[in-house]
Amino acid sequence: MSLSEASPASLAALRHAWIAERSAEAVKPGASLQLSGIALSFGGVKALSDVSLVAEPSSLLAIIGPNGAGKSTLLNVISGLYRPDRGEIALDDRRYRALRPQHLARAGVARTFQNLALFSGLSVTDNVLQGLAYSRKTSLLGEIFGLPRARHETAGQLQQARAVINFFGLDAVASSLTSSLSYGMQKRVELARALVARPRLLLLDEPMAGMTLADKQQLSDLIREIRRHFGTTILLIEHDIAVVMSLSDRVVVLEYGRNIATGTPNEIRRNPAVIAAYLGSSADTAAPEARG
């Protein structure tokens, strides 16, 4: 099944699974994110220098820049993989310098990676279920002995995983090992694993890489649907400038680890510093694909 087959029915099923899972708690809107003066060095080499940004709840903020600009490094700081030397991060006004990835996952933060981080020896379904590992409430003992609460939670998580698998058009390969799938299909699996946790903040590191033009368009449509129906805040790193400009509310441009511009897509297209650093000699000319 292609992404184009993700119908309103699959979206409704996904929404139902999320709401059913949260029936006893209020469904929260997208998270707000603010970075202030983030700096990080590796062995004397400055990877990030005084980077600040704001992602409003339920918005889509894109981060672009040439090779070595620090885009993925910045996502690693936000998601707790790197601790910055200086600066502060605020998630829904909760300020921190660094939190463990599992704590961020419980706070509603999920991400994909520039290089796939799937379990090649597991099926698509089992990989997607890994996205719910930090949300389980029952104990390991309860799972081992098959206690009612544990069985109920397992059944609910499986329903949720199947809804996301259907949403991304992965039904036909749900039982297949991820190692047997094409690169583009594996990217879908990673997106599904991130989405299954019902994140309030979704960090997407090059989600379109390896996809055909048709699948890029279809995935763009799905990202719009996710925002519209679930209010998820999205931070996007993407090399396809056309995709960035069509999806984003605001764009941050990095160069050599520094923020050189922030604005709406139209403002970024016309920014002389951005044109010189990244977009090329003409604002009307599509940028060549960046290298990292």
ROFI-159271 format. One line per 2 residues: their letters; for each residue x, y, z of N, C-alpha, C. Coordinates in steps of 0.2 Angstrom, whole numbers, plus 5000, padded with zeros to 4 digits. Last residue first. Layout:
a> X:Y:Z:X:Y:Z:X:Y:Z; ...;
//
This chain:
gr> 5120:5088:5024:5119:5085:5031:5118:5091:5035; 5120:5093:5011:5123:5087:5012:5123:5084:5019;
ae> 5106:5099:5001:5111:5100:5006:5114:5093:5008; 5101:5100:4985:5100:5097:4991:5107:5097:4995;
pa> 5101:5117:4978:5103:5110:4978:5102:5107:4985; 5086:5127:4979:5093:5125:4981:5094:5118:4980;
at> 5078:5134:4965:5078:5129:4970:5085:5128:4972; 5077:5151:4963:5080:5145:4960:5080:5140:4966;
da> 5073:5163:4968:5068:5159:4964:5070:5153:4961; 5083:5169:4973:5078:5166:4978:5073:5162:4974;
ss> 5099:5165:4967:5092:5168:4965:5087:5165:4970; 5111:5159:4971:5111:5166:4969:5104:5169:4967;
gl> 5107:5149:4986:5110:5150:4979:5109:5158:4977; 5103:5146:4999:5098:5145:4994:5101:5147:4987;
ya> 5114:5149:5008:5111:5142:5007:5107:5142:5000; 5121:5161:5009:5123:5156:5012:5121:5149:5010;
ai> 5113:5170:5001:5121:5170:5000:5123:5163:5003; 5100:5169:5005:5102:5167:4998:5109:5166:4997;
va> 5102:5173:5019:5100:5166:5017:5102:5164:5010; 5105:5186:5017:5110:5182:5020:5109:5175:5019;
pn> 5093:5191:5011:5100:5191:5007:5105:5186:5010; 5078:5184:5010:5083:5186:5015:5090:5186:5012;
rr> 5067:5178:5003:5070:5185:5001:5075:5188:5006; 5064:5166:5010:5066:5166:5002:5069:5173:5000;
ie> 5061:5171:5022:5067:5167:5021:5069:5167:5014; 5048:5177:5020:5054:5181:5022:5060:5177:5021;
np> 5041:5165:5016:5042:5171:5011:5048:5175:5013; 5042:5157:5028:5045:5155:5022:5046:5161:5017;
tg> 5046:5169:5042:5041:5165:5038:5044:5162:5031; 5061:5167:5051:5056:5171:5048:5051:5166:5045;
ta> 5078:5170:5055:5072:5167:5057:5066:5171:5054; 5096:5168:5052:5089:5170:5050:5084:5166:5053;
in> 5107:5162:5058:5108:5168:5054:5101:5171:5051; 5113:5154:5071:5106:5156:5068:5107:5162:5064;
rg> 5127:5144:5069:5124:5150:5071:5117:5151:5068; 5134:5133:5064:5131:5132:5071:5128:5139:5073;
ye> 5136:5136:5051:5142:5136:5055:5140:5136:5062; 5120:5142:5050:5126:5142:5046:5132:5142:5051;
lv> 5102:5139:5049:5109:5139:5053:5114:5139:5048; 5087:5147:5050:5092:5145:5045:5099:5145:5050;
vv> 5070:5142:5053:5076:5144:5056:5082:5142:5051; 5054:5147:5048:5060:5143:5046:5066:5147:5050;
rd> 5036:5144:5051:5042:5148:5052:5048:5143:5050; 5027:5135:5046:5025:5141:5048:5031:5146:5048;
sl> 5030:5124:5032:5032:5127:5038:5028:5133:5039; 5027:5117:5020:5024:5115:5026:5025:5119:5032;
sm> 5033:5123:5009:5026:5122:5009:5023:5120:5015; 5046:5124:5012:5043:5131:5011:5035:5129:5011;
vv> 5050:5111:5013:5051:5115:5019:5046:5121:5018; 5048:5107:5000:5044:5104:5005:5044:5108:5011;
ai> 5058:5114:4993:5051:5115:4992:5046:5112:4997; 5069:5109:4999:5067:5116:5001:5060:5117:4999;
dh> 5074:5096:5006:5070:5097:5000:5067:5104:5002; 5080:5093:5018:5084:5096:5013:5080:5098:5007;
ei> 5074:5096:5035:5073:5093:5028:5077:5097:5023; 5069:5095:5051:5075:5096:5047:5073:5093:5040;
ll> 5056:5102:5060:5057:5098:5054:5064:5100:5052; 5045:5100:5074:5052:5103:5072:5054:5099:5066;
it> 5028:5102:5078:5033:5098:5074:5039:5103:5072; 5015:5099:5088:5020:5103:5087:5026:5099:5083;
tg> 4999:5093:5084:5006:5091:5086:5011:5097:5084; 4985:5093:5083:4988:5099:5085:4996:5098:5087;
fh> 4978:5083:5076:4980:5081:5083:4984:5087:5086; 4973:5088:5064:4968:5084:5068:4971:5083:5075;
rr> 4983:5096:5059:4976:5098:5059:4972:5094:5064; 4995:5088:5060:4994:5094:5063:4987:5096:5064;
ie> 4991:5077:5052:4993:5076:5059:4993:5082:5063; 4989:5083:5040:4984:5080:5043:4985:5079:5051;
ri> 5002:5087:5037:4997:5092:5038:4991:5089:5041; 5008:5074:5036:5010:5079:5041:5005:5084:5042;
ld> 5001:5070:5024:5000:5067:5031:5002:5071:5036; 5006:5078:5014:4999:5079:5016:4998:5075:5023;
sl> 5020:5074:5015:5018:5081:5017:5011:5081:5018; 5018:5061:5010:5020:5062:5017:5019:5069:5019;
qq> 5014:5064:4997:5009:5061:5001:5011:5061:5008; 5026:5070:4992:5020:5074:4992:5015:5071:4997;
kd> 5035:5059:4994:5036:5065:4997:5030:5070:4998; 5029:5050:4985:5029:5049:4992:5030:5055:4996;
al> 5033:5057:4973:5026:5056:4974:5025:5054:4982; 5046:5057:4973:5043:5063:4973:5036:5062:4975;
tm> 5052:5044:4985:5050:5047:4978:5047:5053:4979; 5064:5045:4998:5057:5044:4995:5056:5047:4988;
ga> 5076:5047:5004:5075:5041:5001:5068:5040:4998; 5070:5059:5016:5076:5056:5012:5074:5049:5010;
mp> 5060:5064:5023:5059:5063:5016:5064:5059:5012; 5064:5067:5036:5060:5062:5035:5058:5060:5028;
ed> 5076:5074:5043:5076:5072:5036:5071:5066:5034; 5070:5072:5058:5076:5073:5055:5077:5070:5048;
ll> 5058:5079:5068:5059:5075:5061:5065:5077:5058; 5050:5078:5083:5056:5080:5080:5058:5076:5074;
ll> 5035:5083:5090:5038:5078:5085:5044:5081:5082; 5027:5085:5104:5032:5088:5100:5036:5082:5096;
rp> 5017:5076:5108:5015:5083:5108:5021:5087:5104; 5015:5060:5102:5019:5065:5104:5016:5072:5104;
ra> 5010:5046:5102:5005:5052:5103:5009:5058:5105; 5018:5035:5099:5018:5038:5106:5014:5044:5107;
vl> 5017:5034:5085:5013:5030:5089:5013:5032:5097; 5027:5042:5079:5020:5044:5080:5016:5040:5084;
ar> 5038:5034:5079:5038:5041:5082:5031:5043:5084; 5034:5023:5071:5036:5022:5078:5036:5029:5082;
al> 5032:5030:5059:5026:5027:5063:5028:5026:5070; 5044:5034:5055:5039:5039:5057:5034:5036:5061;
ev> 5050:5021:5053:5053:5025:5059:5048:5031:5060; 5042:5017:5043:5042:5013:5049:5044:5017:5055;
rk> 5046:5026:5033:5039:5026:5035:5039:5022:5042; 5059:5021:5031:5058:5028:5034:5051:5029:5036;
qm> 5057:5009:5026:5060:5009:5032:5059:5016:5035; 5053:5013:5013:5048:5010:5017:5051:5010:5025;
gy> 5065:5018:5008:5059:5023:5009:5054:5020:5013; 5073:5007:5008:5075:5012:5012:5069:5017:5013;
sl> 5063:4992:5008:5066:4997:5005:5068:5002:5010; 5064:4978:5020:5060:4983:5016:5065:4988:5013;
ss> 5070:4968:5027:5068:4966:5021:5065:4972:5017; 5072:4974:5040:5078:4973:5035:5076:4971:5028;
tl> 5060:4972:5046:5061:4979:5043:5068:4978:5038; 5051:4958:5042:5056:4961:5045:5058:4967:5042;
ss> 5033:4959:5042:5039:4958:5038:5045:4961:5043; 5020:4961:5046:5023:4956:5049:5030:4954:5046;
av> 5016:4972:5038:5016:4973:5046:5020:4967:5049; 5015:4974:5025:5022:4972:5027:5022:4972:5035;
ad> 5002:4979:5023:5004:4973:5019:5011:4970:5022; 5001:4991:5030:4998:4985:5032:5001:4978:5029;
lg> 5007:5003:5029:5011:4998:5030:5008:4991:5032; 5001:5016:5028:5001:5012:5022:5006:5006:5023;
ff> 5001:5024:5039:5006:5025:5035:5007:5020:5029; 4989:5019:5045:4989:5027:5043:4995:5028:5038;
ni> 4992:5007:5048:4987:5008:5043:4988:5015:5040; 5001:5010:5059:5003:5006:5053:4999:5007:5047;
va> 4992:5016:5068:4997:5020:5065:5000:5016:5058; 4984:5005:5071:4981:5011:5068:4986:5015:5064;
ra> 4993:4996:5076:4990:4994:5070:4987:5000:5067; 4996:5003:5088:5001:5002:5083:4998:5000:5076;
qq> 4984:5003:5095:4987:5009:5093:4992:5008:5088; 4982:4989:5097:4977:4992:5093:4980:4999:5090;
lq> 4993:4987:5105:4993:4984:5099:4988:4987:5094; 4989:4994:5116:4995:4997:5113:4995:4993:5106;
ga> 4978:4987:5120:4977:4994:5118:4983:4996:5114; 4984:4975:5124:4979:4975:5118:4978:4982:5116;
te> 4992:4979:5134:4995:4976:5128:4991:4976:5122; 4982:4983:5144:4987:4988:5141:4990:4985:5135;
hr> 4976:4970:5146:4972:4976:5143:4977:4981:5140; 4987:4963:5152:4984:4961:5145:4980:4966:5142;
ar> 4989:4971:5163:4994:4970:5158:4991:4968:5152; 4977:4968:5170:4979:4975:5168:4984:4975:5163;
pl> 4977:4954:5172:4972:4957:5167:4974:4964:5165; 4993:4947:5170:4988:4949:5174:4983:4954:5169;
gf> 5004:4938:5165:4998:4939:5161:4992:4942:5165; 5016:4937:5171:5010:4932:5173:5004:4934:5170;
ie> 5023:4946:5163:5025:4939:5164:5020:4934:5166; 5016:4958:5166:5017:4955:5159:5018:4948:5159;
gl> 5019:4959:5180:5012:4959:5177:5012:4956:5170; 5032:4961:5180:5029:4955:5183:5022:4954:5180;
ls> 5034:4973:5174:5036:4967:5170:5033:4961:5173; 5019:4983:5176:5025:4981:5178:5027:4975:5174;
tk> 5010:4996:5167:5011:4989:5170:5018:4987:5171; 5012:5007:5159:5011:5008:5166:5011:5002:5170;
rs> 5022:5012:5145:5019:5007:5149:5018:5008:5156; 5029:5022:5139:5023:5024:5141:5019:5018:5145;
ya> 5041:5017:5133:5042:5022:5139:5035:5024:5142; 5037:5010:5122:5041:5007:5128:5041:5011:5134;
lg> 5031:5014:5111:5027:5014:5117:5031:5012:5123; 5040:5011:5100:5039:5018:5102:5034:5019:5108;
ql> 5039:4998:5099:5045:5000:5103:5044:5008:5105; 5029:4996:5090:5028:4995:5097:5033:4998:5101;
vn> 5037:4997:5078:5032:5002:5080:5030:5002:5087; 5043:4984:5079:5047:4991:5079:5043:4997:5081;
dt> 5033:4976:5078:5037:4976:5084:5041:4982:5084; 5028:4978:5065:5024:4979:5071:5028:4980:5077;
vs> 5039:4975:5057:5037:4981:5057:5033:4983:5063; 5050:4963:5067:5045:4965:5062:5043:4972:5062;
lg> 5068:4964:5070:5061:4964:5072:5056:4965:5066; 5080:4965:5065:5078:4959:5066:5071:4958:5069;
sf> 5083:4979:5065:5082:4975:5058:5079:4968:5059; 5076:4992:5073:5078:4985:5074:5077:4980:5068;
la> 5082:5008:5067:5077:5003:5068:5080:4996:5070; 5086:5021:5064:5088:5018:5070:5083:5013:5072;
ln> 5094:5029:5049:5088:5025:5052:5091:5021:5059; 5100:5045:5051:5101:5038:5049:5097:5034:5053;
qf> 5092:5055:5056:5095:5056:5050:5097:5049:5047; 5077:5049:5066:5084:5051:5065:5086:5051:5058;
tr> 5063:5056:5075:5066:5051:5070:5073:5054:5069; 5056:5058:5091:5060:5060:5085:5061:5054:5081;
av> 5045:5065:5104:5047:5059:5100:5051:5062:5094; 5039:5069:5119:5043:5071:5114:5046:5065:5110;
ga> 5031:5068:5131:5028:5069:5125:5032:5071:5119; 5037:5065:5143:5034:5071:5142:5031:5073:5136;
ra> 5042:5052:5140:5036:5052:5144:5033:5059:5144; 5053:5057:5132:5048:5053:5129:5041:5053:5133;
lh> 5061:5063:5142:5057:5067:5137:5052:5063:5133; 5065:5052:5149:5061:5057:5152:5057:5061:5147;
qp> 5072:5045:5139:5066:5042:5141:5062:5047:5145; 5083:5054:5137:5078:5053:5132:5072:5050:5134;
rl> 5086:5065:5151:5087:5059:5148:5081:5058:5143; 5089:5082:5148:5085:5077:5151:5087:5071:5148;
ar> 5098:5098:5151:5098:5091:5148:5093:5086:5152; 5093:5110:5155:5099:5110:5151:5099:5103:5148;
yr> 5076:5116:5156:5081:5111:5158:5087:5112:5153; 5060:5122:5162:5067:5123:5159:5072:5118:5161;
rd> 5044:5122:5156:5049:5118:5161:5056:5119:5158; 5037:5128:5146:5039:5132:5152:5043:5128:5157;
dl> 5036:5118:5137:5030:5120:5141:5032:5124:5147; 5053:5117:5139:5047:5113:5136:5041:5114:5140;
ai> 5067:5126:5136:5061:5126:5140:5055:5122:5136; 5084:5126:5138:5079:5123:5134:5072:5124:5139;
eg> 5099:5136:5138:5093:5133:5142:5088:5131:5137; 5117:5138:5139:5110:5139:5136:5105:5135:5140;
rd> 5132:5128:5136:5128:5134:5139:5121:5134:5136; 5134:5115:5132:5139:5118:5136:5136:5124:5140;
pr> 5121:5103:5131:5124:5109:5129:5129:5112:5134; 5122:5086:5129:5121:5091:5134:5124:5097:5132;
yl> 5113:5075:5118:5119:5079:5120:5117:5084:5125; 5101:5069:5119:5107:5065:5117:5113:5069:5119;
gs> 5090:5076:5121:5093:5074:5127:5099:5070:5125; 5083:5083:5111:5081:5076:5113:5085:5073:5118;
iv> 5091:5095:5109:5084:5095:5111:5081:5088:5114; 5103:5089:5105:5102:5093:5111:5095:5093:5114;
nl> 5099:5084:5093:5102:5079:5098:5102:5083:5105; 5095:5095:5086:5090:5090:5087:5092:5086:5093;
lt> 5108:5100:5084:5103:5104:5088:5097:5099:5090; 5114:5091:5076:5117:5092:5083:5112:5095:5087;
sk> 5107:5093:5064:5105:5087:5068:5108:5087:5075; 5112:5106:5061:5105:5105:5062:5103:5099:5066;
ga> 5125:5111:5059:5123:5110:5066:5116:5108:5067; 5130:5113:5047:5127:5119:5050:5125:5118:5057;
gn> 5135:5103:5039:5139:5105:5044:5136:5111:5048; 5128:5109:5024:5132:5104:5027:5136:5107:5033;
pg> 5116:5123:5026:5121:5119:5023:5124:5113:5027; 5099:5123:5033:5106:5125:5033:5110:5121:5029;
ii> 5084:5124:5043:5088:5122:5037:5095:5125:5037; 5070:5119:5051:5077:5121:5052:5081:5119:5046;
al> 5053:5124:5054:5059:5120:5050:5065:5123:5052; 5040:5121:5064:5046:5125:5063:5051:5121:5059;
ls> 5023:5122:5065:5028:5118:5062:5034:5123:5060; 5013:5122:5080:5016:5125:5074:5021:5120:5071;
sp> 5008:5118:5092:5004:5116:5086:5007:5119:5080; 5015:5131:5101:5011:5125:5101:5007:5124:5094;
ea> 5030:5138:5093:5024:5139:5096:5020:5132:5096; 5047:5137:5095:5041:5134:5092:5035:5134:5096;
vl> 5060:5148:5094:5054:5147:5098:5049:5143:5093; 5078:5149:5097:5072:5148:5093:5066:5147:5097;
sv> 5096:5151:5097:5089:5152:5100:5084:5152:5095; 5113:5148:5099:5107:5147:5095:5100:5148:5099;
ds> 5127:5150:5102:5121:5155:5104:5115:5154:5100; 5133:5139:5092:5135:5145:5095:5129:5150:5096;
la> 5138:5122:5090:5132:5127:5090:5135:5133:5094; 5151:5117:5088:5146:5115:5084:5140:5119:5084;
kv> 5167:5122:5088:5161:5125:5090:5155:5122:5085; 5180:5112:5094:5176:5114:5088:5169:5116:5090;
gg> 5185:5108:5106:5187:5114:5104:5184:5117:5098; 5178:5095:5107:5186:5096:5106:5188:5102:5104;
fs> 5164:5102:5102:5167:5095:5103:5175:5096:5102; 5152:5113:5110:5158:5112:5107:5160:5104:5107;
la> 5137:5123:5110:5140:5116:5111:5147:5115:5107; 5124:5133:5116:5131:5132:5114:5134:5125:5115;
ig> 5109:5142:5116:5112:5135:5116:5119:5135:5113; 5101:5154:5119:5108:5154:5119:5112:5147:5120;
sl> 5087:5145:5121:5090:5152:5123:5097:5151:5123; 5072:5138:5115:5079:5137:5116:5082:5144:5116;
ql> 5056:5132:5118:5060:5138:5117:5067:5136:5119; 5040:5125:5113:5048:5124:5114:5051:5131:5113;
sa> 5025:5118:5118:5029:5124:5116:5036:5123:5118; 5015:5104:5111:5020:5107:5116:5023:5114:5113;
gp> 4998:5103:5107:5005:5103:5105:5009:5107:5110; 4986:5099:5120:4988:5101:5113:4996:5101:5112;
kv> 4981:5083:5128:4984:5090:5128:4986:5092:5121; 4966:5076:5133:4971:5076:5127:4974:5083:5127;
ae> 4965:5071:5150:4963:5076:5145:4969:5075:5139; 4961:5053:5153:4965:5060:5154:4964:5065:5148;
as> 4955:5042:5150:4955:5044:5157:4958:5050:5158; 4957:5040:5136:4950:5041:5138:4950:5044:5146;
re> 4968:5038:5129:4968:5043:5133:4961:5045:5136; 4965:5027:5120:4971:5027:5125:4971:5032:5130;
ai> 4955:5034:5113:4953:5028:5117:4959:5027:5123; 4962:5043:5106:4957:5045:5111:4955:5040:5116;
wa> 4970:5034:5098:4973:5039:5102:4968:5041:5108; 4960:5027:5091:4965:5024:5095:4968:5028:5100;
hr> 4954:5038:5084:4950:5034:5089:4955:5030:5094; 4964:5042:5075:4962:5047:5080:4958:5043:5086;
la> 4966:5030:5068:4971:5033:5072:4969:5037:5077; 4953:5030:5062:4955:5024:5066:4961:5026:5070;
al> 4954:5042:5054:4949:5041:5059:4950:5036:5064; 4964:5038:5045:4965:5044:5050:4960:5044:5056;
sa> 4958:5028:5038:4964:5027:5042:4965:5032:5047; 4947:5036:5032:4946:5030:5037:4952:5028:5041;
ps> 4954:5044:5024:4951:5047:5030:4949:5042:5035; 4968:5034:5020:4962:5037:5018:4959:5040:5025;
ae> 4982:5031:5012:4980:5032:5019:4974:5037:5019; 4986:5029:5000:4980:5025:5002:4979:5026:5009;
sl> 4998:5036:4998:4992:5039:4995:4985:5035:4997; 5008:5028:5002:5005:5033:5007:4999:5036:5004;
sm> 5003:5011:4996:5007:5017:4996:5004:5022:5001; 5004:4994:5000:5000:5000:5000:5004:5006:5000;
//
